[in-house]
Amino acid sequence: MGEIVRLDDVRKAFGRRDALDGLDLSVQQGKVVGLLGLNGSGKTTTMRIVAGLARPDTGRSRVFDVDPWSFTAAQRKRIGYLTERDYPFPEQTLDEAVALVDALHGGIDRDYVAHLKELLGVRGDIHYTAFSRGNQRRFHLIVTLAHQPELLLLDDPAQGLDVAVRHDLVQGLLPLLERGKTTVLFSSHAFNDVERLAEEVVIVHQGRVVLHSALDELKERARQVLVPTGTVLDCGRVVRRHAGERDERCTLVDVDPERLAELKRVGSVLDDRGLTLEELFLEFVQRRREARVS
């Protein structure tokens, strides 16, 4: 499979605030990649650059091996972008919104749209403003998917929804992402959503990618270990150390399981445990905060 998205050392500032500070990202064809980050970490700016709606100040951005800022209409058709904002034409029904997409892009598969409406439980003859918040997001999602884009960008698709509605929306997304033909880059604040939907996870903090890993591999190779103070660890990459009087608790990624087992046998590692995605995310965030203070 080829590379669909590539960002190299991308920087973008808004006034004095750096939204992206040397961000690198690669997304392979057919992958579902989840972006995690605090508010203001650079997730939305990354999405907008990939969509061709914002231009980097410096660095290189390529989507389908083309600078997205220079997309033609035909190239732009290959992307579907669900923004975090409301649908821009709230007076429309879903059927009218799909007709507009058809007029812009052409070639809408009506059977596929009917399948989306049935799957997500949204009627086509009701105006956007008459729907609940959850159904408004479903409405917008169907419009985004209607022309069957090759690259789907979802900026926090379940934003502002309560737990039950968020769960239902994610359940509706699952069969769509299993098609395997669409490359998906989505952002979320909900760790459960990322764990349910994503094949790969990217943690963005202060405008940089601090971790990019296959989710299954990350779960297997991210550990927190307890070691005597001052122990040199060579079984993985140290993210953060919590120092105590006699021992340290260290967070590791890219762990070599065989080397870790050997260190446990000789007493260099006293204990170890796995980490949830949320715990690992917070470790990266706290490390950057501590580095900034020091």
Phi, psi and omega in degrees: 000146183267174180271125181266319182235135173216123174240128181238117174050046184278131178234139179211126180239149172239102188066235180268358183263126176275110177282317176234134187230064181087044184280133175242134181206138175227130178235123182272153181304134176082357181274152172250112189243125179260130176262125176244141177180158175293166172302134180083008182282341179118007184295309182293320178299320176300313179302315184293325176292316178298323180283351181082019181259352175218151183245132178299147172290317175216168181097181186235132177234132179223131175228124190055034179062028179228147172294115185298336178295338182254017181307138166277172178300320180294322179288322180295331179298337183284354183243140168241131186231110173267107182280172177280354180272167177291161176300134190285349181236073189293345180281352183275152165277169178297319179298322178292322179295319178294322177298324177294317176299319179298320179293326181281316188251329181075163173072025179293133177272105184297325178296322179294318178297319177299322177297317179297316181297319179291317182297317184265354174070043182238126178281150183272349187254014181249138181290149181308316185293342182275350182275156169293168180301319179297316180288334174296320178292322176296316176307307183296323179295317179298317178299320180293325184271347192304323183267013176052064182294153176281329178237122181249123178250121182239109181267098181048066188299336181255022183301134174077006181264148177287171190301316183294316181292320177301316180300315181296320180295316179296320177301322178291329180287327187307308180294334179290324182279347179277357180298328176081352182266341186255135172272133186234130171237116182227150177248155180197152170263354186261113182296324179298321179298316180297317181294330181278329189257325195271148167268326179232150178236139177237125175259122179250130179218127179052043173080011179228152172277119179258347176203136172219116186209151167298136186297316180299318180293322180297318180297326181280329192242018171248121184222155168246125186241150175254124184225156172301144182305133178089000180296133175274121182259126179235026182252005180175179180270124182280122177272316185200147176243134173252105187275134171244189181289317185244343182215170180229144173254118187245136176264127184235147167234170183055042184287137171271107186301323181292318179292322177298316179299322179294318179295326177291322181297322183268002176087005178286333173244121185275328182198159174206157178209160175283166180237142170286163178299321179296316179299317181294318178302313182295328177296317178296316181297314182294324178299316180293324178296317180295322179294323180292321180292318182284000000 
